[in-house]
Amino acid sequence: EAQVTQNPRYLITVTGKKLTVTCSQNMNHEYMSWYRQDPGLGLRQIYYSMNVEVTDKGDVPEGYKVSRKEKRNFPLILESPSPNQTSLYFCASSLYVGAPRRPRDTEAFFGQGTRLTVV
Amino acid sequence: LAKTTQPISMDSYEGQEVNITCSHNNIATNDYITWYQQFPSQGPRFIIQGYKTKVTNEVASLFIPADRKSSTLSLPRVSLSDTAVYYCLVGRPGNTDKLIFGTGTRLQVFP
């Protein structure tokens, strides 16, 4: 089954304790990205990756790191989490971001979400 | 990237047709228009994508006028399960583009 898998689904941690949220896709997609969602602010992009070893900042990258060593994985790293990073996080992937050759070529598939609480 | 503007919220009743309009005055020639649906505590889900005129699939229709400065997502005969947030995205194809979601339109369907 084609899917994007995030882990963990729920996480409560303390300020300053490094954590990693994993994201894996099994669709051989080139493009992957991380979003955070907060009430009243919608979905905001943290980082994105166009392909292996290619990453770039989104709109709210401060306090986050990512890596793309393999095509299927795109972990989100919080080196020193703070309470303002308490949020709902989504990982997404798409075949590519380019002129669609078919109607759904640029469709983004999202993971189930990770609800992170930093106390 | 073209900025989009859509209503914050809409209410409807079961069985009615719902039309959600998105304004994108600065849409560029190569931009496509895409709509996503998001249920509470779930990731957004692709609904429909179009470039011009009308696109229809099993879920919705997308109407795009000739000037492409707006688009309308049409949901026929909504049910309670259509209660969700709907996002309009406008993006120019190219390897440097990002998927930018705004705050979306919160649709509430009543029985």
Interface residues (C-beta under 8 A of the other chain):
Chain A: V4 S33 Y35 G40 L41 G42 L43 R44 Q45 Y48 M50 G58 D59 L88 F90 A92 S94 Y96 V97 G98 A99 P100 P103 R104 T106 E107 A108 F109 F110 G111 Q112 G113 R115
Chain B: N30 Y32 T34 Y36 S41 Q42 G43 P44 R45 F46 Q49 V55 Y87 G91 P93 G94 N95 T96 D97 K98 L99 I100 F101 G102 T103 G104
